[in-house]
Amino acid sequence: MITTVTQKNMVTIPAEVARKLGIKPGYKLDWQPVEGKDEIAVKVIPNRGELARRLCGMGSEVVPSRDLAAKLDEEREREDLERMKALEG
């Protein structure tokens, strides 16, 4: 597919390419020139939310018996109670 570079060096990603690679608003593209060639390698970098979604559960096979989200919730609740007590007295 061929696209045109605008006067502001902007390029439109063809819809078919964006769909195939899952590119969505908020994603970044890392442009790297290919040494010795008139080519560019482009790496798709998802936004933080997508990266977090992809990482969700990745460590669960290592520690299957621990519910880390519940543990974090308990820890935050405990910290909130401590802060409230400190403000009261």
Phi, psi and omega per residue, in radians:
M1 nan 2.508 -3.114
I2 -2.028 2.335 3.041
T3 -2.177 2.905 -3.113
T4 -1.965 2.401 3.076
V5 -1.450 2.260 3.136
T6 -1.391 3.063 3.115
Q7 -1.097 -0.402 3.117
K8 -1.670 0.319 -3.124
N9 1.058 0.542 3.112
M10 -1.698 2.559 -3.139
V11 -2.315 2.445 3.059
T12 -1.605 2.306 3.075
I13 -1.405 2.168 3.111
P14 -1.006 2.414 -3.077
A15 -0.957 -0.701 -3.130
E16 -1.090 -0.721 3.117
V17 -1.179 -0.774 3.135
A18 -1.052 -0.752 3.116
R19 -1.121 -0.809 -3.092
K20 -1.073 -0.671 -3.115
L21 -1.637 -0.036 3.119
G22 1.232 0.472 -3.122
I23 -1.288 2.245 -3.118
K24 -2.240 2.835 3.079
P25 -0.947 2.408 -3.117
G26 1.701 -0.303 3.072
Y27 -1.266 2.726 3.085
K28 -1.998 2.739 3.082
L29 -2.107 2.257 3.114
D30 -1.740 1.915 -3.080
W31 -1.660 2.160 3.128
Q32 -2.293 2.171 3.077
P33 -1.167 2.493 3.092
V34 -1.529 2.139 -3.067
E35 -0.988 2.216 3.060
G36 1.359 0.123 -3.117
K37 -2.360 2.760 3.019
D38 -1.545 1.032 -3.101
E39 -2.363 2.761 3.097
I40 -2.247 2.319 3.008
A41 -1.700 2.261 -3.118
V42 -2.087 2.179 3.117
K43 -1.867 2.292 3.110
V44 -1.479 2.221 3.124
I45 -2.042 1.866 -3.132
P46 -1.100 2.815 3.080
N47 -1.237 2.974 -3.052
R48 -1.076 -0.655 3.137
G49 -1.080 -0.761 3.117
E50 -1.167 -0.707 3.095
L51 -1.069 -0.733 3.114
A52 -1.107 -0.730 3.128
R53 -1.068 -0.714 3.137
R54 -1.178 -0.560 -3.127
L55 -1.406 -0.328 -3.063
C56 -0.946 2.115 3.085
G57 1.474 0.016 -3.070
M58 -1.133 -0.423 3.141
G59 -1.730 0.040 -3.021
S60 -1.133 -0.513 3.129
E61 -1.270 -0.369 3.134
V62 -1.384 -0.707 -3.116
V63 -2.260 1.260 -3.020
P64 -1.203 -0.411 -3.038
S65 -1.510 -0.154 -3.065
R66 -1.805 2.246 3.036
D67 -1.665 1.624 -3.023
L68 -1.157 -0.595 3.127
A69 -1.139 -0.750 3.124
A70 -1.133 -0.696 3.123
K71 -1.104 -0.734 3.113
L72 -1.135 -0.724 3.092
D73 -1.046 -0.777 3.126
E74 -1.084 -0.742 -3.138
E75 -1.103 -0.757 3.135
R76 -1.171 -0.679 3.103
E77 -1.104 -0.733 3.111
R78 -1.088 -0.755 3.115
E79 -1.115 -0.702 3.111
D80 -1.076 -0.749 3.118
L81 -1.108 -0.712 3.109
E82 -1.106 -0.717 3.104
R83 -1.121 -0.728 3.132
M84 -1.089 -0.763 3.122
K85 -1.095 -0.706 3.134
A86 -1.134 -0.636 3.130
L87 -1.247 -0.570 -3.107
E88 -1.293 -0.595 -3.015
G89 -2.557 nan nan
